[in-house]
Amino acid sequence: MPQQHVFREKKRQILQALSRPDDEYTDASPIGAVDPNIRQLVDQINETEGYVTTSSCAGRISVFLEGAAKVKDDSGNDEGRNPSSAQGKGGGSWLFVSHDPVDMRAVQEHGALFELFSLPKGIQSSFPSADEHVRFVHFKFEPMILHILTSSLARAQHCHSAAMSAGFRESGIVGVTGSEPTPHVAVRTQGLALESIIAYQDSTGTIRPMVPEQYLHTLLNLANQRFTANAQRKRRFAQNLLQCKHEDRRQGDTGEWEPADVRRERKRAEGLKRKEELKKQRQPSSAEQEDCHYDENGS
């Protein structure tokens, strides 16, 4: 069990950072702030005793130009090809990011999706040769992901159970070993994830589409549908996790707060144990049974 003062200090530091205006707070998201679509859930979790979020993403659609792969020259040395406009990890760059579904009515005009995704219009679809060194452009939908620091293993187990039952099947718990464990829960799912290569950048730096615009419409429709499913799972997770704020939250034998499901199981086991003890107390001993038999015969 992590020392409570360590958890409280970490939570204080995180909440202090989150209290800044969104334009001053940065995390791994390319927009540089806590996503508005998850801010309410983040606040609710952070208001709950024993929990604090360490990173979050509400879910997003993105178009990303991957970083340049390192290739070896004739001498065997690595030759990097990182562009000066690199924004992502490994020298990649974001061409489009949205944490909301895209309004399909706004992209019906011919070429609108190419423009939205920063792809050139009027270039025929093509494919790179097998020996050509290119950088691919990826279309992605990524569902919600949350990392939550907890004050105890019991709280982490409750959070993990809430995530799994809400459909975040790849969730897990880490940081439970060591002299001062700090249980973290990663709330995530790959079941809603979507990724497809849609273009490539050739050796001249020109981005060339690999698919027609109608295919991009299909991908975007799928991503919008998955945004809906993502929102449903997010609501279920919030309900499952935050019910502890409304249910009985009495402390266990150790003085540590217990999730309701853990407490119910403990109370059930204690009740069965007491019932068995009372049953044993009510059973007369063999000596008492012999005395009763002797008296009944009057001899």
WOJO-V331747 format. One record per backbone hydrogen bond with DSSP energy under -1.0 kcal/mol. CO is the residue of the C=O (numbers start at 1). NH is the residue of the N-H. If there is no record, write none. Layout:
co = {CO:CO}
nh = {NH:NH}
//
This chain:
co = {3:4:5:6:7:8:9:10:11:12:13:14:15:17:21:21:29:35:38:39:40:41:42:43:45:48:50:52:55:57:60:61:62:63:63:64:65:71:73:77:79:83:88:92:92:93:96:98:103:104:109:111:112:113:114:115:129:135:136:137:137:138:139:140:141:142:145:146:147:147:148:149:152:153:154:155:156:157:158:159:160:161:163:164:167:168:172:174:175:183:184:185:186:187:188:194:196:198:199:200:201:202:206:208:209:212:213:214:215:216:217:218:219:220:221:222:223:224:225:226:227:228:229:230:231:232:233:234:235:236:237:238:242:243:243:252:256:259:260:261:262:263:264:265:266:267:268:269:270:271:272:273:274:275:276:277:278:285:286:287:288:289:290:291:292:294:295}
nh = {7:8:9:10:11:12:13:14:15:16:17:18:19:20:24:25:32:38:42:43:44:45:46:47:48:51:151:149:147:145:142:98:140:95:96:138:93:79:76:73:71:86:91:87:88:65:63:61:106:107:112:115:116:117:119:118:132:201:66:198:199:64:196:62:194:60:57:187:54:55:185:52:156:157:158:159:160:161:162:163:164:165:168:167:169:171:186:184:182:150:174:148:172:146:170:141:139:210:137:208:135:205:202:200:126:216:217:218:219:220:221:222:223:224:225:226:227:228:229:230:231:232:233:234:235:236:237:238:239:240:241:242:245:246:247:255:252:263:264:265:266:267:268:269:270:271:272:273:274:275:276:277:278:279:280:281:282:289:290:291:292:293:294:295:296:299:298}
//
